Amino acid sequence: MERVAILEISKRIKQYRTEKGFTLQELADLSGVTKGMISQIENGRSIPSLTVLLSIVTALQVNLSEFFKDISQEEELVIIKRKDTYDQFQKEGSNGFLYERFLTRTIKNSTVDIVFLTLEPNSYRDQVTTDAYEYKYILSGEVDYLIANETYTLTEGDSLFFDGRLKHVPINKSSKPCKMLIVYFFDN
């Protein structure tokens, strides 16, 4: 299964469990799956077998077609994640460790380059292409990202992932610098 689809399934299990008001233990009892396994599945750390997945979905009393609706293995070319949409989770056996998953992508045989960029107000550059996938996390300020003739406005805490082979350029129209963390994934 594609990692993107697996994470969506994990997220939906947790969503339906919390909507129904079930604790991990209650869902474990109803589905015949251990509490630890359900926690691992919800956190994307374990891939359920088909039998286990069907047991959990049945215990959640959700129609299968509704549960799997709109789950796709197709990759988006541009992904915007707003700071209020990051997946928050805790790993079992931890206390005080709150993780926020920004992005998980499987990219085979790649080199990773991590940089900070400070984009001054009214800076300029022509659109460019990069032979890499690019991840941007806005640390402070605001930026408009022009990617393939679409403009995406990002503010502090937002993130962006896209194929750098699309023409792109960041534009800072504000009066303050924009600082961002950039991760490039180059194919080897």
Secondary structure, DSSP 4 states (H G I P E B T S, - for coil): --HHHHHHHHHHHHHHHHHHT--HHHHHHHHT--HHHHHHHHTTSSPPPHHHHHHHHHHTT--HHHHTTT---PPPSEEEE-GGGSEEE--TT-SS--EEE------SSEEEEEEEEEE-TT-----B--SEEEEEEEEESEEEEEETTEEEEEETT-EEEEETTS-EEEE--SSS-EEEEEEEEEE-
